[in-house]
């Protein structure tokens, strides 16, 4: 079964499989960059016990695809894939993986960074943090996907 380039779901994330899905042998690619976002054991001075991610899955997948398309427009020689996990995640588990493949490392790094910045801005996925003594919903994506200023901010961060 083929690995989708964009996905949201409860299963464990597989960076090796996603890398193999987006990288193509003999294509002349010179760079593969990857980002794995892991559940930390601390946040805002609290000891985190675990996280629960919830999503509007269909819209989250469409929004991730939009980000992949934006990255391709900005860096045409670059291919990007992204998977986000939902459900309960323990400390150290990956909540998101991103792979960017390009002929040149600068484009692969920039596209990978752009993707995570845009995910934080516009993807409808919410994080419920459970910590010693309580729990809190953390603010999720708040930018309008059509907000050009937000997109430009992500681009500037990616190219810094």
N, C-alpha and C positions, 0 to 999 in steps of 0.2 A: 504494500500500500504506500502510495506517495505521501511524503510529508508536505503539508500545506505551508506556504510561505508566510501566511498570516493566520493566527489562531488564538482563541481565548477558550480556556477550559480548565477542568479540575485536575487533569493528569500531570504527573511530574514532567518537567521540561527537560528536553534532551538536546544539549548544545551541539553534540557531535552530529546527530541526525539532521538538525537544522542547517548546520554548516555544509554538510554533504548535499543537502537539497538546494541550497542557493549557489554554491560554488560548482562550476562546471569545468571538467578537465579539458585541456587543450584550448581553452578560451583566451589565453593570453593574460589572464588575471595575475597581477603581481602582489596583491594584498588582500588579506582577509582579516577583518577586525571583528571582535565580538565583545558584547557587554552582557554581564549577568548581574541582575539586581538581586541581592540576597536579603533575607530577613535578618535584621540586626537584633542584638540582645538588649539594646538601649535606644531611647529616643527622648528628647526633651527632659533629660535628667531622671527618667524612669527606667526601671528594669523591665523590658518587654518579655512576656512569656510566650506569646504567639500572635499571629495576625490572621484575620479573616478578610478575604477580598470578595466583593460582590460586584457584579457587572450587569449591564443591559447588554447581553452577549451579542445579539445581532448587530446592534448599533456599534458596539465596541470593535467588532471585526471590520465593519465598514469604515470606521474611523481609523483603525490601524492601516487598512488598505489605502486610505486617503494619504496618510503620512508616508507610506512607502512610495506612492505615486509622486508626492511632493519632493521626496528625496531624489527620485529618479529625474525629475525635472531640473532640480538644482545641480545634480551631478549625473549627467546622462550615461556615463560609462560605469555607473555603480548600480549593483543590485542589492536590495535590502530585504531581509526577512525578520519577522518579529512574532514571538509567542508570549502571551501573558497568562499566568495561572490565576485561578480563582478558587475559593474555598479556604479551608484552614491550612495555614502554612506554619511550620515550626522554625525555630531559630536556625539559620544557616541554609534553609532551602531557597531555591531561586524562585522569585515571583515573576521575573521577566528575563527573556533572552533576546538579544538582537545580534544579527550577523550582517555585515556589509562587505561586499566583494567588489573589487575594482582593479583596474590596471595599475593604479597609483595609490600609495598609502594615504596621502593627504585626503583624497576624496573618500576613501573607505572610512577613515577616522571621522571626518566631518559628517558623513551621512549617518554613521552610527550615533554620534553625539546629537545630531539634529533629531533623530528618531526618538531618543529618550526624552529630550526636552519637549517635543511635541506631544508625546504620550502624556507627560505630566500636565500639559496645558489642556488637552481637548478630549481625551479618551474617557468614556463614561464607566470608569472602574473606581470603586470606593474601598478604602482601607479601614477596617475596624481593628484597632490596636487593643490588645489585652495585656495588662501589666499588673505587677504586684499591687493589689489594693483597688483595682478598678479596670475600667475600659473606656475608650473614647473613639468616636468616629473622627478620622482625620479628613480635612478638606481635600476633595478630589479635584478633578479637572473643572476649571471655571471659565476658560476662554471660549469664545464662540469660534468654531472652526473657520468661519469666514473672516475673522478679525485679522487683517493683514499686519497690523502692528505686532500682534502676538507672534505671528509666523516669522516676521522679521527679527523679533527678539530671539527666537529659537535659532534662526540662521546665524545671527551675530555670535551667539554663544558657541555654536558649533564651529565657527570659523575663527574663533579667538586664538 
